[in-house]
Amino acid sequence: MKYDSASKKRITTLIVFFLLVSITFSYRTFLMNFSPSRSSASPRNLEPLLQNTSALLSKVYHLPFPKSEQSKTLNNLSFDNIYVKRFESEKPSRPMQTHFKYVHWMDQTLHSSFFQKVSPTPLNSPYFIAFSPDVANLIELDPNEAWQNEKDFVSYFSGNQLLPNSEPVAMLYCGHQFGQYVSMLGDGRAILLGQVRTSKNEIYDLHMKGGGQTLFSRRSDGRAVLRSSIREFLCSEAMASLDVPTTSALSLIGSDDPVIRETVETSAVVVRVSPSHVRFGSFEVFHYRNETENVKLLADYVIENFYSSLSSLPEESKEQPSLLQNGKLLDSPMVF
């Protein structure tokens, strides 16, 4: 496979950045374990690179970042939360059935058959780690906000503050885990912060991973650890550079809040961007509950916003709509 010079430059930048972050956090771990003063030392003081966003970014990029004429600040992003608007009035009609019992408590607390309204759980002393200026430009956010307005950037994308006009929700869906059907999955540690509409009339979800507990957390802490969050951020950017369609990563924010996994680790939050986070399981949950009207409502939402070409098909074709046209997948942002 051949790559143009721009792709090679981006991939090289990502590799350098990955090495920089790996060395920084390996050094922190070493000092925390072997420094005589580790009992009083703060990890934040051991990472001068992470104390100053401008210093970190200038190691990888040339500041200031280029921005488009449509670029907006953090406080005036154009939110158009079409998912919440469409399904907010669809109230749960009955308890959700599982293989074992009826989960009365959950449906009684859901604000819609499709989601739970929930705000992210704040992190203690969050700090900037990384962000993607390309993804910022995608949603028409001025990428210079990351270093010129660092305090608000970190606060908004760590979940400590809500972006103006955002409407955070945890989405309901089901699926299979370890070969078993699970009737209640949903966003257990992820939160849809809101949807941004650009000047090109494109819609993008801002989806926070590691934002804290929701009704779908299933007794877990709802957090993400720094180790896997770095991997997710870098893999998203690498796949984008290789023109592999997937969710993109906007930002990576860390905190020294402990998260218990196999060992005690520190927490992090990744904000992902995609045209939609509707999943196959979003349909499946209503299919198994025999709620065909909700399946239709969700299908209409997806067709209207992501497969608009299906709306012009003859009525007889709409009974069995196909994502294939002349043997090829329809051109849609939902096709990953």
C-alpha positions as CSV (number, residue, x, y, z in Angstrom):
1,M,0.0,0.0,0.0
2,K,1.3,3.4,-0.9
3,Y,0.9,6.6,1.2
4,D,1.2,10.2,0.1
5,S,3.6,12.5,1.9
6,A,0.9,14.0,4.1
7,S,-0.2,10.6,5.4
8,K,3.4,9.6,6.0
9,K,4.0,12.8,8.0
10,R,0.9,12.2,10.1
11,I,1.9,8.6,10.8
12,T,5.4,9.7,11.7
13,T,4.0,12.4,14.0
14,L,1.8,9.9,15.8
15,I,4.7,7.5,16.3
16,V,6.9,10.3,17.8
17,F,4.0,11.4,20.0
18,F,3.4,7.8,21.1
19,L,7.0,7.5,22.1
20,L,7.0,10.8,23.9
21,V,3.9,9.8,25.9
22,S,5.2,6.3,26.7
23,I,8.6,7.7,27.9
24,T,6.9,10.3,30.0
25,F,4.6,7.9,31.8
26,S,7.3,5.2,32.1
27,Y,9.5,7.9,33.8
28,R,6.6,8.8,36.1
29,T,6.1,5.2,37.1
30,F,9.8,4.8,37.8
31,L,9.9,7.9,40.0
32,M,6.8,7.0,41.9
33,N,8.1,3.6,42.7
34,F,11.8,4.4,43.4
35,S,12.0,8.1,44.4
36,P,12.8,8.5,48.2
37,S,10.3,11.3,48.3
38,R,7.5,9.4,46.5
39,S,5.2,9.5,49.5
40,S,4.9,13.3,49.2
41,A,5.5,13.6,45.5
42,S,2.7,14.5,43.2
43,P,2.7,12.8,39.8
44,R,1.7,16.2,38.3
45,N,5.0,17.7,39.5
46,L,7.0,14.9,37.9
47,E,5.7,15.7,34.5
48,P,6.6,19.3,33.5
49,L,5.6,18.5,29.9
50,L,2.0,17.8,31.0
51,Q,1.8,20.9,33.1
52,N,1.9,23.2,30.1
53,T,-0.3,22.4,27.1
54,S,1.6,24.8,24.9
55,A,4.9,23.2,25.7
56,L,3.6,19.7,25.0
57,L,1.9,20.7,21.7
58,S,4.9,22.6,20.5
59,K,6.9,19.4,20.7
60,V,4.7,17.8,18.1
61,Y,3.0,20.7,16.1
62,H,3.8,24.2,15.0
63,L,1.6,26.7,16.8
64,P,-0.8,28.3,16.1
65,F,-3.0,25.7,14.4
66,P,-4.6,26.6,11.1
67,K,-8.3,27.1,11.4
68,S,-11.2,27.5,9.0
69,E,-13.5,30.6,8.7
70,Q,-16.3,28.5,10.3
71,S,-14.2,27.7,13.4
72,K,-16.0,28.2,16.7
73,T,-14.9,28.5,20.3
74,L,-15.8,25.9,22.9
75,N,-18.7,28.1,24.1
76,N,-20.4,28.5,20.8
77,L,-20.3,25.0,19.1
78,S,-23.4,24.5,17.1
79,F,-25.2,21.7,19.0
80,D,-28.2,20.1,17.3
81,N,-29.1,17.1,19.5
82,I,-31.3,15.3,17.0
83,Y,-31.1,11.9,18.8
84,V,-32.5,13.4,22.0
85,K,-35.0,15.5,20.2
86,R,-36.4,12.6,18.2
87,F,-36.7,10.1,21.1
88,E,-37.2,12.2,24.2
89,S,-41.0,11.7,24.1
90,E,-40.8,7.9,23.7
91,K,-41.4,6.9,27.2
92,P,-40.8,3.2,28.4
93,S,-44.1,1.3,28.1
94,R,-43.1,-1.6,30.3
95,P,-40.2,-3.1,32.3
96,M,-37.4,-4.5,30.2
97,Q,-37.3,-8.3,30.1
98,T,-34.1,-10.2,30.7
99,H,-33.4,-14.0,30.7
100,F,-33.9,-14.0,34.5
101,K,-36.3,-11.3,35.6
102,Y,-38.0,-8.0,34.9
103,V,-35.7,-5.1,35.6
104,H,-38.3,-2.7,37.0
105,W,-35.9,-0.2,38.5
106,M,-34.2,0.6,35.2
107,D,-37.2,1.4,33.0
108,Q,-38.7,3.4,35.8
109,T,-35.6,5.6,35.8
110,L,-35.0,5.9,32.0
111,H,-36.1,9.2,30.6
112,S,-36.8,7.6,27.2
113,S,-37.1,4.1,25.8
114,F,-33.8,4.9,24.0
115,F,-31.6,6.6,26.7
116,Q,-31.0,7.8,30.2
117,K,-30.2,11.5,30.8
118,V,-27.0,11.6,32.8
119,S,-24.1,14.0,33.3
120,P,-20.5,12.9,33.4
121,T,-18.9,12.3,36.8
122,P,-16.2,14.9,37.5
123,L,-12.6,14.0,37.7
124,N,-10.2,15.4,40.3
125,S,-7.5,17.7,39.0
126,P,-7.8,16.6,35.3
127,Y,-4.9,17.5,33.0
128,F,-4.4,17.7,29.3
129,I,-2.6,14.8,27.5
130,A,-3.5,14.9,23.8
131,F,-5.9,16.1,21.2
132,S,-6.4,15.9,17.4
133,P,-6.5,19.3,15.6
134,D,-7.8,17.4,12.5
135,V,-10.8,16.2,14.4
136,A,-11.4,19.6,16.0
137,N,-11.6,21.1,12.5
138,L,-14.0,18.3,11.5
139,I,-16.5,19.6,14.0
140,E,-15.5,23.2,13.3
141,L,-14.0,23.7,16.7
142,D,-11.0,26.1,16.6
143,P,-8.1,23.8,17.4
144,N,-6.2,26.6,19.2
145,E,-8.8,26.4,22.0
146,A,-6.8,23.4,23.3
147,W,-3.9,25.6,24.4
148,Q,-5.2,29.2,24.3
149,N,-8.2,28.2,26.5
150,E,-6.7,25.1,28.2
151,K,-8.6,25.4,31.5
152,D,-12.0,25.3,29.8
153,F,-10.9,22.7,27.2
154,V,-9.8,20.3,30.0
155,S,-12.9,21.0,32.1
156,Y,-15.3,20.4,29.2
157,F,-13.7,17.3,27.8
158,S,-13.1,15.7,31.2
159,G,-16.8,16.0,32.0
160,N,-16.2,18.5,34.9
161,Q,-18.4,21.0,33.0
162,L,-21.1,20.6,30.4
163,L,-20.6,22.3,27.0
164,P,-23.2,25.0,26.4
165,N,-26.3,23.5,24.7
166,S,-25.1,19.9,25.0
167,E,-27.6,17.3,26.3
168,P,-25.7,14.3,27.7
169,V,-27.3,10.9,27.6
170,A,-26.4,7.2,28.0
171,M,-27.7,5.2,25.0
172,L,-29.6,1.9,25.4
173,Y,-28.7,-1.2,23.4
174,C,-28.1,-4.9,23.9
175,G,-25.8,-7.5,22.4
176,H,-23.6,-10.5,23.0
177,Q,-20.7,-10.8,25.3
178,F,-18.6,-14.0,25.6
179,G,-21.0,-15.8,23.4
180,Q,-24.0,-15.0,25.6
181,Y,-26.9,-12.6,24.8
182,V,-27.1,-9.8,27.3
183,S,-30.4,-7.9,27.2
184,M,-29.1,-4.8,29.1
185,L,-25.8,-3.4,27.9
186,G,-26.1,0.3,27.0
187,D,-23.4,3.0,27.6
188,G,-22.0,1.6,30.8
189,R,-18.9,3.9,30.9
190,A,-19.7,6.1,27.9
191,I,-21.9,9.2,27.5
192,L,-23.2,10.9,24.4
193,L,-22.4,14.5,25.2
194,G,-24.3,15.9,22.3
195,Q,-24.4,16.2,18.5
196,V,-22.7,19.1,16.6
197,R,-24.0,20.2,13.2
198,T,-21.5,21.9,11.0
199,S,-21.9,24.6,8.3
200,K,-21.9,21.7,5.7
201,N,-25.0,20.3,7.4
202,E,-23.0,17.3,8.7
203,I,-23.8,15.9,12.1
204,Y,-21.2,14.5,14.5
205,D,-21.6,12.8,17.9
206,L,-19.3,13.8,20.8
207,H,-19.1,10.6,22.7
208,M,-17.1,10.5,26.0
209,K,-15.6,7.2,27.1
210,G,-14.8,6.9,30.8
211,G,-17.3,9.5,31.9
212,G,-18.5,7.7,35.0
213,Q,-21.4,5.5,36.0
214,T,-24.8,5.3,34.3
215,L,-27.8,3.0,34.7
216,F,-26.0,0.6,32.4
217,S,-22.8,0.3,34.3
218,R,-23.7,-3.0,35.8
219,R,-21.9,-2.3,39.1
220,S,-18.7,-1.1,37.5
221,D,-17.1,2.3,38.1
222,G,-17.8,3.7,34.7
223,R,-14.2,4.8,34.3
224,A,-11.5,4.2,31.7
225,V,-7.8,3.7,32.5
226,L,-5.0,5.8,31.1
227,R,-3.2,2.8,29.6
228,S,-6.1,1.7,27.3
229,S,-7.2,5.3,26.6
230,I,-3.8,6.2,25.1
231,R,-4.0,3.1,22.9
232,E,-7.5,4.0,21.8
233,F,-6.6,7.6,21.0
234,L,-3.5,6.6,19.0
235,C,-5.2,3.7,17.1
236,S,-8.1,6.0,16.1
237,E,-5.7,8.6,14.7
238,A,-3.5,5.9,13.0
239,M,-6.6,4.3,11.3
240,A,-7.8,7.7,10.2
241,S,-4.3,8.4,8.6
242,L,-4.6,5.0,6.8
243,D,-8.1,6.0,5.5
244,V,-9.8,3.2,7.6
245,P,-13.3,4.6,8.5
246,T,-13.9,4.4,12.2
247,T,-14.6,6.7,15.2
248,S,-12.0,9.5,15.6
249,A,-10.5,10.7,18.9
250,L,-10.8,14.4,19.7
251,S,-9.2,14.6,23.1
252,L,-7.5,12.6,25.8
253,I,-7.7,14.0,29.4
254,G,-6.0,12.3,32.4
255,S,-6.5,12.4,36.1
256,D,-4.7,10.8,39.1
257,D,-8.0,9.4,40.4
258,P,-7.4,5.7,41.1
259,V,-9.2,3.0,39.0
260,I,-9.0,-0.6,40.2
261,R,-8.5,-3.2,37.5
262,E,-6.0,-6.0,37.8
263,T,-3.9,-3.4,39.6
264,V,-4.6,0.2,40.7
265,E,-4.3,2.5,37.7
266,T,-5.0,6.2,36.9
267,S,-8.1,7.3,35.1
268,A,-8.6,9.0,31.7
269,V,-11.3,10.2,29.4
270,V,-11.4,10.0,25.6
271,V,-13.9,12.0,23.6
272,R,-14.7,10.2,20.3
273,V,-16.3,11.7,17.2
274,S,-18.5,9.9,14.7
275,P,-21.6,10.7,12.6
276,S,-23.6,8.3,14.8
277,H,-23.2,5.8,17.6
278,V,-26.4,3.9,16.8
279,R,-25.4,0.2,16.8
280,F,-26.9,-3.0,15.6
281,G,-27.7,-3.7,19.3
282,S,-29.8,-0.5,19.3
283,F,-32.3,-2.2,17.1
284,E,-31.8,-5.6,18.6
285,V,-32.9,-4.6,22.1
286,F,-36.3,-3.6,20.8
287,H,-36.6,-6.6,18.6
288,Y,-36.2,-9.0,21.5
289,R,-38.7,-7.0,23.5
290,N,-41.2,-7.2,20.6
291,E,-41.4,-3.4,20.5
292,T,-41.6,-3.2,16.7
293,E,-42.7,0.4,16.8
294,N,-39.4,1.4,18.4
295,V,-37.5,-0.6,15.7
296,K,-39.4,1.4,13.1
297,L,-38.8,4.7,14.8
298,L,-35.1,4.0,15.0
299,A,-34.9,2.9,11.4
300,D,-36.7,6.0,10.3
301,Y,-34.2,8.1,12.2
302,V,-31.2,6.4,10.7
303,I,-32.6,6.5,7.1
304,E,-33.6,10.2,7.4
305,N,-30.2,11.3,8.7
306,F,-27.7,8.8,7.1
307,Y,-29.4,7.0,4.2
308,S,-31.6,9.8,2.8
309,S,-31.4,8.1,-0.7
310,L,-33.6,5.4,0.6
311,S,-36.4,7.9,1.1
312,S,-36.8,8.3,-2.6
313,L,-37.2,4.6,-3.3
314,P,-40.6,3.4,-4.6
315,E,-43.0,2.3,-1.9
316,E,-42.7,-1.4,-2.8
317,S,-39.0,-1.2,-2.4
318,K,-39.2,0.3,1.1
319,E,-40.7,-2.9,2.5
320,Q,-37.3,-4.6,2.2
321,P,-34.8,-1.7,2.0
322,S,-31.2,-2.7,1.0
323,L,-28.0,-1.0,1.7
324,L,-26.7,-2.3,-1.6
325,Q,-27.0,-0.3,-4.8
326,N,-25.7,-1.8,-8.0
327,G,-23.8,-4.3,-5.9
328,K,-22.1,-1.7,-3.8
329,L,-22.8,-0.3,-0.3
330,L,-24.6,3.0,-0.3
331,D,-22.4,6.0,0.3
332,S,-23.2,7.0,3.8
333,P,-21.3,8.1,6.9
334,M,-22.9,5.2,8.8
335,V,-21.2,2.6,6.7
336,F,-17.9,1.8,8.5
